[in-house]
Amino acid sequence: MTELLQHLSEPWAIRALAASSLVGIMCGILGCFIVLRNMALIGDALSHAILPGVVVAYILGMGTTLGYFGGSVVAGLLTAIMITWIQRNVKTKNDAAIGIVFTAMFSIGVIGISRISRIPGTHIDLKDFLFGNVLGVANDDLYLTAAITVYVLLSVAIFFRYLFITTFQPIIAETQGISASTIHYFLMLLLSFAVVASLQVVGVILVVAMLITPASTALLLTDRMQRVLVLAAIIGLFSAITGLVGAIIFEMPPGPAMAIAATGFYILAAFFSPKKGLIFRFFQKRKLQGRIQLEDTLKQSHRFQQKGELSLDKLLQNLGFNKKILQKQLAILRSQELMEKNSLRLTETGAEKASQLVRAHRLWETYLADKVGLTAEQIHEDAEKYEHLLTDEILDEVDKTLGYPTTDPHGSPIPARRGLPAYSLLQLELLQQGKIASKQTSEHITARLWRLGLLPETIFLIKNKAAEFVEVEQSGTMIQIPNDLARRIHVEK
């Protein structure tokens, strides 16, 4: 530790640490927009395509930090323009266009550097461009990196709204007068700046790791854009520092060490992310599987109880899982008071919950048959799967879309929604008589009936059934009742 602190106190180490930190923060933030726009390969392309700019700058006698910077930015922008032009005007796949342009530019750069390096007194090393040389960062390099970082961060802050809307809703952006193409090229400019700033730290080959990996890690941890940007900056910073310190301790190349550190943080997030991590999804899947087994047990128990055939053997034959799992599910049903303590008989609450599962199953079967066009033989398996995933809100919408059906394609009755009457006004047929029940499901329904002139024990006749309402005749008066209300009115035949 003493030796490490001694190394880190050296001027070259301080410059390296500062440059790495700046690059980590800048690439982390900018990488979020690159990843969300599916432009990871373009970042890789620009990082390789700047080599011709370096060569041209040297040939023109501008072999200084600013000269290399200018040449690299021009080469990066030229690459972005060529890629975009090919994608929009030539019948070539997007990723193929990127590959064609950046390999050509990179090859030109490699050939140019190889030729220049043969000139006596020339000190251009291709290895430094490919893998970086952060330990050789000079003061001029550090100042340029700091200036680029400040410019990129200020640009993202000022134009965040434009970057955000063109990333997620480019068509809406155009309708608001925001040019998606202009923002695209502006992002390419910022990306070119970031690539040039990262050149000395990680090199052209590994710069894509600093652009993509911290941003991808942040996107695993949160869905809010502002938080993603902050987390990506923090992860990029720690990746750079961790990689540099690790490189000093274990005598490794700093650029690859930073890329490995960023990958390590990504792997941790991939496993332990609270919402998207593999471990979270594993337990979520286990929880869902347990709920499905419990609901299947409840539904089958209800089915056999109605037939008077409920037994352990019957459940085992129809559920598809072993006795140990069945005993566990039965114990859970009893703990939730859905099944009687000392028997297999469902309680009233359990029967009602099972009835809602049957409703979900039969409604979905009806939807698949009526709206999708599947046959009665094709719909059962899908209904068995989705009955566990459909919320009450979705089921209500399906019910409304189907016109509140009373039977499924097999002719089996569809149970009423919880809180609805066992027999509603909507279920009466045309020209059929009915009577308003003395007890309704809520006082609200009773009050609405009073306003319509339909008092308890009132006898009426169904005169018309339309798509939106039911028309009834009562003592010579015609009354229109919306279907949504009609399905909640308890009636007797």
C-alpha positions as CSV (number, residue, x, y, z in Angstrom):
1,M,0.0,0.0,0.0
2,T,2.8,2.4,0.9
3,E,4.5,1.7,-2.5
4,L,1.2,2.2,-4.3
5,L,0.6,5.6,-2.6
6,Q,4.2,6.5,-3.4
7,H,3.6,5.8,-7.1
8,L,0.3,7.7,-7.1
9,S,2.0,10.7,-5.7
10,E,4.3,11.0,-8.7
11,P,3.4,13.7,-11.3
12,W,3.0,11.2,-14.1
13,A,0.5,9.2,-12.0
14,I,-1.5,12.3,-11.0
15,R,-1.8,13.3,-14.7
16,A,-2.8,9.7,-15.6
17,L,-5.4,9.5,-12.8
18,A,-6.9,12.9,-13.8
19,A,-7.0,12.1,-17.5
20,S,-8.5,8.6,-16.8
21,S,-11.2,10.1,-14.5
22,L,-12.2,12.8,-17.0
23,V,-12.4,10.2,-19.8
24,G,-14.4,7.8,-17.6
25,I,-17.0,10.5,-16.8
26,M,-17.3,11.9,-20.3
27,C,-17.5,8.5,-22.0
28,G,-20.0,7.2,-19.5
29,I,-22.4,10.1,-20.0
30,L,-22.1,10.3,-23.8
31,G,-22.3,6.5,-24.1
32,C,-25.9,6.5,-22.7
33,F,-27.1,8.2,-25.9
34,I,-25.0,6.0,-28.0
35,V,-26.4,2.8,-26.5
36,L,-30.0,4.0,-26.5
37,R,-29.7,5.0,-30.2
38,N,-28.2,1.5,-31.0
39,M,-25.0,3.3,-32.2
40,A,-22.4,1.2,-30.4
41,L,-20.8,0.1,-33.6
42,I,-20.6,3.7,-34.8
43,G,-18.6,4.6,-31.7
44,D,-16.2,1.7,-32.5
45,A,-16.1,2.9,-36.1
46,L,-15.2,6.5,-35.2
47,S,-12.5,5.4,-32.8
48,H,-10.8,3.5,-35.6
49,A,-11.4,6.0,-38.4
50,I,-9.6,8.9,-36.8
51,L,-6.2,7.4,-37.7
52,P,-6.1,9.0,-41.2
53,G,-6.7,12.4,-39.5
54,V,-3.6,11.9,-37.4
55,V,-1.6,10.9,-40.5
56,V,-2.7,14.0,-42.4
57,A,-2.0,16.3,-39.5
58,Y,1.5,15.0,-39.2
59,I,2.1,15.3,-43.0
60,L,0.9,18.9,-42.9
61,G,3.4,19.6,-40.2
62,M,0.9,19.9,-37.4
63,G,2.4,17.2,-35.2
64,T,1.2,18.8,-32.0
65,T,-1.6,17.9,-29.6
66,L,-4.0,20.5,-31.1
67,G,-2.9,19.4,-34.6
68,Y,-3.7,15.7,-33.9
69,F,-7.0,16.8,-32.3
70,G,-8.1,18.8,-35.3
71,G,-7.2,16.1,-37.8
72,S,-8.9,13.4,-35.7
73,V,-12.1,15.4,-35.4
74,V,-12.3,16.1,-39.1
75,A,-11.7,12.4,-39.9
76,G,-14.3,11.4,-37.4
77,L,-16.9,13.7,-38.8
78,L,-16.1,12.7,-42.3
79,T,-16.6,9.1,-41.3
80,A,-20.0,9.8,-39.7
81,I,-21.1,11.7,-42.8
82,M,-20.1,8.9,-45.1
83,I,-21.8,6.2,-43.0
84,T,-25.0,8.2,-42.8
85,W,-25.0,9.0,-46.5
86,I,-24.6,5.3,-47.4
87,Q,-27.3,4.2,-45.0
88,R,-29.8,6.7,-46.5
89,N,-28.9,6.6,-50.2
90,V,-27.4,3.2,-51.0
91,K,-29.2,-0.2,-50.6
92,T,-26.8,-1.4,-48.0
93,K,-27.5,-2.7,-44.5
94,N,-26.8,-0.2,-41.7
95,D,-24.2,-2.3,-39.9
96,A,-22.6,-3.2,-43.3
97,A,-22.2,0.5,-44.2
98,I,-20.5,1.1,-40.8
99,G,-18.1,-1.8,-41.4
100,I,-17.3,-0.7,-44.9
101,V,-16.4,2.9,-44.0
102,F,-14.5,2.3,-40.8
103,T,-12.4,-0.6,-42.0
104,A,-11.4,1.5,-45.1
105,M,-10.5,4.5,-43.0
106,F,-8.7,2.5,-40.4
107,S,-6.7,0.7,-43.1
108,I,-5.7,4.0,-44.7
109,G,-4.6,5.2,-41.2
110,V,-2.5,2.1,-40.5
111,I,-0.8,2.3,-43.9
112,G,-0.1,6.0,-43.4
113,I,1.4,5.5,-39.9
114,S,3.5,2.6,-41.1
115,R,5.0,4.7,-43.9
116,I,5.6,7.7,-41.7
117,S,7.3,5.6,-38.9
118,R,10.0,4.6,-41.4
119,I,11.1,8.2,-41.7
120,P,14.3,8.8,-39.6
121,G,13.6,10.8,-36.4
122,T,9.8,10.0,-36.5
123,H,8.3,8.9,-33.1
124,I,4.8,7.8,-34.1
125,D,4.1,4.4,-32.5
126,L,1.0,2.6,-33.9
127,K,0.8,0.6,-30.6
128,D,0.1,3.8,-28.6
129,F,-2.8,4.7,-30.9
130,L,-4.3,1.2,-30.7
131,F,-4.0,0.6,-26.9
132,G,-3.3,4.1,-25.4
133,N,-0.4,5.3,-23.2
134,V,-2.0,6.9,-20.2
135,L,1.2,6.8,-18.2
136,G,2.7,9.1,-20.8
137,V,0.0,11.8,-20.6
138,A,1.6,15.3,-20.8
139,N,0.3,18.5,-19.4
140,D,-0.9,19.6,-22.9
141,D,-2.8,16.3,-23.3
142,L,-4.4,16.7,-19.9
143,Y,-5.5,20.3,-20.6
144,L,-7.1,19.2,-23.9
145,T,-8.9,16.3,-22.3
146,A,-10.2,18.6,-19.5
147,A,-11.4,21.2,-22.1
148,I,-13.1,18.5,-24.2
149,T,-14.8,17.0,-21.1
150,V,-16.1,20.3,-20.0
151,Y,-17.4,21.0,-23.5
152,V,-19.1,17.6,-23.8
153,L,-20.8,17.9,-20.4
154,L,-22.0,21.4,-21.0
155,S,-23.4,20.4,-24.4
156,V,-25.3,17.4,-22.9
157,A,-26.7,19.7,-20.1
158,I,-27.7,22.5,-22.5
159,F,-29.1,20.3,-25.3
160,F,-30.4,17.5,-23.1
161,R,-34.0,18.0,-24.1
162,Y,-33.1,17.8,-27.8
163,L,-30.9,14.8,-27.3
164,F,-33.6,13.1,-25.2
165,I,-36.6,13.6,-27.5
166,T,-34.6,12.7,-30.7
167,T,-33.4,9.5,-29.0
168,F,-36.8,8.2,-28.0
169,Q,-39.3,10.0,-30.3
170,P,-37.5,11.4,-33.4
171,I,-40.8,11.8,-35.3
172,I,-42.4,13.8,-32.6
173,A,-39.2,15.9,-32.4
174,E,-39.6,16.7,-36.1
175,T,-43.2,17.9,-35.6
176,Q,-41.9,20.2,-32.9
177,G,-39.4,21.8,-35.2
178,I,-36.3,19.9,-33.9
179,S,-34.1,18.5,-36.6
180,A,-33.2,14.9,-35.8
181,S,-30.5,15.0,-38.4
182,T,-28.8,18.1,-36.9
183,I,-28.9,16.5,-33.4
184,H,-27.5,13.3,-34.9
185,Y,-24.5,15.1,-36.5
186,F,-24.0,17.1,-33.3
187,L,-23.9,13.9,-31.3
188,M,-21.3,12.6,-33.9
189,L,-19.3,15.7,-33.2
190,L,-19.4,15.1,-29.5
191,L,-18.5,11.5,-30.0
192,S,-15.5,12.4,-32.2
193,F,-14.3,14.7,-29.4
194,A,-14.7,12.0,-26.8
195,V,-12.8,9.5,-29.0
196,V,-9.9,11.9,-29.5
197,A,-9.8,12.6,-25.7
198,S,-9.8,8.9,-25.0
199,L,-7.1,8.1,-27.5
200,Q,-4.2,8.7,-25.1
201,V,-5.9,6.9,-22.2
202,V,-7.3,3.7,-23.7
203,G,-6.5,3.8,-27.4
204,V,-8.8,3.4,-30.4
205,I,-9.5,-0.3,-29.8
206,L,-10.7,0.0,-26.2
207,V,-12.4,3.4,-26.3
208,V,-15.7,1.6,-27.3
209,A,-15.5,-0.2,-24.0
210,M,-15.5,3.1,-22.0
211,L,-18.3,4.4,-24.2
212,I,-20.6,1.3,-24.1
213,T,-20.0,-0.7,-20.9
214,P,-20.6,2.0,-18.2
215,A,-23.7,3.2,-20.0
216,S,-25.0,-0.4,-20.4
217,T,-24.4,-1.0,-16.7
218,A,-26.3,2.1,-15.7
219,L,-29.2,1.1,-17.8
220,L,-29.4,-2.2,-15.9
221,L,-29.7,-0.3,-12.6
222,T,-32.4,2.3,-13.5
223,D,-34.9,3.4,-16.2
224,R,-34.8,7.2,-15.5
225,M,-32.7,9.1,-17.9
226,Q,-31.2,11.6,-15.5
227,R,-30.3,8.8,-13.1
228,V,-28.8,6.8,-15.9
229,L,-26.5,9.6,-16.9
230,V,-25.3,10.1,-13.3
231,L,-24.8,6.4,-12.7
232,A,-22.9,6.0,-16.0
233,A,-20.6,8.9,-15.1
234,I,-19.9,7.3,-11.6
235,I,-19.3,3.9,-13.1
236,G,-17.1,5.3,-15.8
237,L,-15.1,7.2,-13.2
238,F,-14.6,4.1,-10.9
239,S,-13.8,1.9,-13.9
240,A,-11.0,4.3,-15.0
241,I,-9.6,4.7,-11.4
242,T,-9.9,1.0,-10.6
243,G,-8.3,0.0,-13.9
244,L,-5.4,2.4,-13.5
245,V,-4.7,1.4,-9.9
246,G,-4.9,-2.3,-10.9
247,A,-2.5,-1.7,-13.8
248,I,0.0,-0.1,-11.4
249,I,-0.3,-2.9,-8.8
250,F,-0.2,-5.8,-11.2
251,E,2.0,-4.2,-13.9
252,M,-0.6,-4.5,-16.6
253,P,-1.4,-2.2,-19.6
254,P,-3.7,0.5,-18.2
255,G,-6.2,0.7,-21.1
256,P,-7.1,-3.0,-21.1
257,A,-7.3,-2.9,-17.3
258,M,-9.9,-0.1,-17.4
259,A,-11.9,-2.0,-19.9
260,I,-11.8,-5.1,-17.7
261,A,-12.8,-3.1,-14.7
262,A,-15.8,-1.7,-16.6
263,T,-16.8,-5.2,-17.6
264,G,-16.5,-6.3,-14.0
265,F,-19.0,-3.6,-12.9
266,Y,-21.3,-4.7,-15.7
267,I,-21.2,-8.3,-14.7
268,L,-22.0,-7.4,-11.1
269,A,-25.0,-5.3,-12.3
270,A,-26.1,-8.1,-14.6
271,F,-26.4,-10.5,-11.7
272,F,-27.4,-8.2,-8.8
273,S,-29.5,-5.4,-10.4
274,P,-32.6,-4.9,-8.2
275,K,-35.0,-5.1,-11.2
276,K,-33.1,-6.5,-14.2
277,G,-30.4,-8.7,-12.7
278,L,-30.3,-12.4,-13.3
279,I,-30.7,-13.3,-9.7
280,F,-33.7,-11.0,-9.3
281,R,-35.3,-12.5,-12.4
282,F,-34.6,-16.0,-11.1
283,F,-36.4,-15.3,-7.9
284,Q,-39.2,-13.5,-9.7
285,K,-39.6,-16.4,-12.0
286,R,-39.7,-18.8,-9.0
287,K,-42.3,-16.6,-7.4
288,L,-44.4,-16.5,-10.5
289,Q,-44.1,-20.3,-10.9
290,G,-45.3,-20.7,-7.3
291,R,-48.2,-18.4,-7.8
292,I,-49.3,-20.3,-11.0
293,Q,-49.1,-23.6,-9.1
294,L,-51.1,-22.2,-6.3
295,E,-53.8,-20.8,-8.6
296,D,-53.9,-24.0,-10.6
297,T,-54.4,-26.0,-7.4
298,L,-57.2,-23.6,-6.4
299,K,-58.9,-23.7,-9.7
300,Q,-58.8,-27.5,-10.0
301,S,-60.0,-27.9,-6.4
302,H,-63.0,-25.6,-7.3
303,R,-63.7,-27.6,-10.4
304,F,-63.8,-31.0,-8.6
305,Q,-65.6,-29.6,-5.7
306,Q,-68.4,-28.5,-8.0
307,K,-68.6,-32.0,-9.4
308,G,-68.4,-33.6,-5.9
309,E,-65.2,-35.4,-6.9
310,L,-62.6,-33.5,-4.9
311,S,-59.8,-35.7,-3.7
312,L,-56.0,-35.7,-3.4
313,D,-55.7,-38.3,-6.2
314,K,-57.9,-36.3,-8.6
315,L,-55.7,-33.2,-8.0
316,L,-52.5,-35.1,-8.5
317,Q,-53.8,-36.6,-11.8
318,N,-54.7,-33.2,-13.3
319,L,-52.1,-30.7,-11.9
320,G,-48.9,-32.1,-13.4
321,F,-46.7,-31.7,-10.3
322,N,-45.7,-34.1,-7.5
323,K,-47.4,-34.8,-4.2
324,K,-44.8,-32.8,-2.2
325,I,-45.5,-29.6,-4.2
326,L,-49.3,-30.2,-4.0
327,Q,-49.1,-30.6,-0.2
328,K,-47.2,-27.3,0.0
329,Q,-49.8,-25.5,-2.2
330,L,-52.7,-26.9,-0.1
331,A,-50.9,-25.7,3.1
332,I,-50.6,-22.2,1.6
333,L,-54.3,-22.2,0.6
334,R,-55.2,-23.1,4.2
335,S,-53.0,-20.4,5.7
336,Q,-54.7,-17.9,3.4
337,E,-58.1,-19.2,4.5
338,L,-59.0,-20.2,1.0
339,M,-59.4,-23.8,2.1
340,E,-60.8,-25.3,5.2
341,K,-58.3,-26.4,7.8
342,N,-59.1,-30.1,8.1
343,S,-60.4,-30.9,4.6
344,L,-59.9,-30.2,1.0
345,R,-63.1,-28.1,0.8
346,L,-62.7,-24.5,-0.4
347,T,-64.0,-21.7,1.8
348,E,-66.4,-19.2,0.4
349,T,-63.5,-16.8,-0.2
350,G,-61.5,-19.6,-1.9
351,A,-64.4,-20.5,-4.2
352,E,-64.9,-16.8,-5.2
353,K,-61.2,-16.5,-6.0
354,A,-61.2,-19.7,-8.0
355,S,-64.3,-18.4,-9.9
356,Q,-62.3,-15.3,-11.0
357,L,-59.6,-17.6,-12.4
358,V,-62.2,-19.5,-14.3
359,R,-63.6,-16.2,-15.6
360,A,-60.2,-15.1,-16.8
361,H,-59.7,-18.4,-18.6
362,R,-63.0,-18.4,-20.3
363,L,-62.9,-14.7,-21.2
364,W,-59.5,-15.2,-22.9
365,E,-60.8,-18.3,-24.7
366,T,-63.7,-16.2,-26.0
367,Y,-61.4,-13.4,-27.1
368,L,-59.1,-15.8,-29.0
369,A,-62.0,-17.4,-30.7
370,D,-64.0,-14.2,-31.6
371,K,-61.2,-11.7,-32.2
372,V,-58.2,-13.8,-33.3
373,G,-60.2,-16.4,-35.1
374,L,-58.7,-19.5,-33.4
375,T,-60.8,-22.7,-33.2
376,A,-62.2,-24.1,-29.9
377,E,-59.4,-26.7,-30.0
378,Q,-56.6,-24.2,-30.3
379,I,-57.5,-21.8,-27.5
380,H,-57.2,-23.9,-24.3
381,E,-53.4,-23.9,-23.9
382,D,-53.1,-20.2,-24.4
383,A,-55.9,-19.5,-22.0
384,E,-54.3,-21.8,-19.4
385,K,-51.1,-19.7,-19.7
386,Y,-52.5,-16.2,-19.7
387,E,-55.2,-16.6,-17.1
388,H,-52.5,-16.1,-14.5
389,L,-51.1,-12.9,-16.1
390,L,-54.3,-10.9,-17.0
391,T,-55.1,-8.1,-14.5
392,D,-58.6,-7.2,-13.5
393,E,-58.3,-4.0,-15.7
394,I,-57.3,-6.0,-18.8
395,L,-60.1,-8.5,-18.2
396,D,-62.7,-5.7,-17.8
397,E,-61.5,-4.3,-21.2
398,V,-61.7,-7.7,-22.8
399,D,-65.1,-8.2,-21.3
400,K,-66.3,-4.8,-22.7
401,T,-64.7,-5.5,-26.1
402,L,-66.6,-8.8,-26.4
403,G,-69.9,-7.2,-25.4
404,Y,-70.0,-8.9,-21.9
405,P,-70.5,-12.5,-23.1
406,T,-72.1,-15.0,-20.7
407,T,-70.7,-18.2,-22.2
408,D,-67.3,-19.3,-23.7
409,P,-66.8,-21.0,-27.1
410,H,-67.4,-24.4,-25.4
411,G,-70.7,-23.2,-24.1
412,S,-69.6,-23.1,-20.5
413,P,-70.9,-20.1,-18.4
414,I,-68.4,-17.2,-17.7
415,P,-68.6,-16.3,-14.0
416,A,-69.4,-12.7,-13.2
417,R,-66.6,-10.3,-12.1
418,R,-66.1,-10.1,-8.4
419,G,-68.6,-7.4,-7.1
420,L,-71.1,-8.1,-9.9
421,P,-74.4,-9.8,-9.5
422,A,-74.8,-13.5,-10.2
423,Y,-77.5,-12.7,-12.8
424,S,-77.6,-9.2,-14.4
425,L,-80.0,-7.3,-16.5
426,L,-77.5,-7.6,-19.4
427,Q,-78.0,-11.3,-19.4
428,L,-81.7,-11.2,-20.2
429,E,-82.7,-12.0,-23.7
430,L,-84.8,-9.8,-26.1
431,L,-88.5,-9.7,-25.1
432,Q,-87.7,-11.5,-21.9
433,Q,-89.3,-10.2,-18.6
434,G,-87.3,-9.5,-15.5
435,K,-87.6,-8.1,-12.1
436,I,-85.3,-5.7,-10.2
437,A,-83.9,-7.6,-7.3
438,S,-84.6,-6.1,-3.8
439,K,-80.9,-6.2,-3.0
440,Q,-78.2,-4.7,-5.3
441,T,-74.4,-5.0,-5.2
442,S,-74.0,-1.4,-3.9
443,E,-76.1,1.6,-2.8
444,H,-74.7,3.5,-5.8
445,I,-76.5,1.1,-8.2
446,T,-79.7,1.3,-6.1
447,A,-79.6,5.2,-6.3
448,R,-79.1,5.1,-10.1
449,L,-82.1,2.8,-10.4
450,W,-84.2,5.1,-8.4
451,R,-83.3,8.0,-10.7
452,L,-84.3,5.9,-13.7
453,G,-87.6,5.0,-12.1
454,L,-86.7,1.3,-11.6
455,L,-87.6,0.5,-8.0
456,P,-87.0,-2.8,-6.2
457,E,-89.5,-5.6,-7.3
458,T,-90.3,-3.6,-10.5
459,I,-91.1,-5.9,-13.4
460,F,-89.9,-4.8,-16.9
461,L,-89.6,-6.1,-20.4
462,I,-86.4,-6.1,-22.6
463,K,-87.4,-4.2,-25.8
464,N,-84.1,-3.6,-27.5
465,K,-80.4,-4.7,-27.1
466,A,-77.9,-2.4,-28.9
467,A,-74.1,-2.2,-28.9
468,E,-74.1,0.5,-26.2
469,F,-77.3,0.2,-24.3
470,V,-80.3,-2.0,-23.3
471,E,-83.8,-0.5,-23.7
472,V,-86.5,-1.7,-21.3
473,E,-90.2,-1.0,-21.0
474,Q,-91.8,-0.4,-17.6
475,S,-95.4,0.5,-17.3
476,G,-95.5,1.9,-20.8
477,T,-92.3,4.0,-20.3
478,M,-89.1,3.2,-22.4
479,I,-85.9,3.5,-20.5
480,Q,-82.4,3.2,-22.0
481,I,-79.7,1.7,-19.7
482,P,-76.0,1.8,-20.6
483,N,-74.5,-1.7,-20.9
484,D,-71.9,-0.9,-18.3
485,L,-74.7,-0.2,-15.8
486,A,-76.9,-3.1,-17.0
487,R,-74.2,-5.7,-16.2
488,R,-74.2,-4.4,-12.6
489,I,-77.9,-4.5,-12.0
490,H,-79.1,-7.6,-10.1
491,V,-82.3,-9.0,-11.6
492,E,-84.5,-12.0,-11.3
493,K,-86.2,-13.7,-14.2
